[in-house]
Amino acid sequence: MSVGPQPESEPSWSALLPEGLRMRDSKAPGYPSLTVSASAWAWFVDASRR
C-alpha cells in the first residue's frame, strides 16, 4: 500500500509491506530504498507519540 504523493517539501515515497515499511527519495528513483522492519517501525511510531 503506497502512502501516496508527498508535498513538494517532502520528496519521499513509502509503502507499507508485510515485512515493514519501504521508503525512498522520489526525486532519485534509481537510488536504493530503505526497508524498516514492522517491529522497528511500530517502535518508532510509538516512541514518537510520547
QUIRAFEN-V107808 format. One record per residue. N is the residue number from 1. PHI is phi in whole degrees, 0 to 359 (none if undefined). PSI is psi as a letter, one per 40 degrees, with the letter a starting at -180 (NA if undefined). OMEGA is omega in degrees with one decimal (999 if undefined). Layout:
BEGIN
N&PHI&PSI&OMEGA  N&PHI&PSI&OMEGA
END
This chain:
BEGIN
1&none&h&179.0  2&279&h&176.1  3&285&e&172.9  4&101&a&-178.4  5&297&i&179.8  6&251&i&175.3  7&301&i&-179.0  8&310&d&-177.7  9&285&e&-178.9  10&235&g&-176.1  11&281&g&179.8  12&224&i&176.4  13&229&i&177.5  14&216&i&178.6  15&218&h&174.7  16&273&h&-177.8  17&237&i&178.1  18&304&d&-178.4  19&275&e&178.7  20&145&a&-177.9  21&242&h&176.6  22&247&h&179.6  23&220&i&177.3  24&204&i&176.7  25&280&h&-176.6  26&291&e&178.4  27&275&e&178.9  28&225&g&-174.3  29&298&e&178.8  30&279&e&180.0  31&283&i&179.5  32&294&i&175.5  33&259&i&178.6  34&245&h&176.6  35&247&h&179.4  36&246&h&-178.8  37&299&i&179.9  38&301&d&-179.0  39&290&d&177.7  40&293&d&179.0  41&295&d&178.3  42&299&d&177.6  43&298&d&-179.6  44&299&d&-179.7  45&297&d&178.9  46&299&d&-178.7  47&294&d&-178.3  48&285&e&178.1  49&275&e&-177.4  50&279&NA&999
END
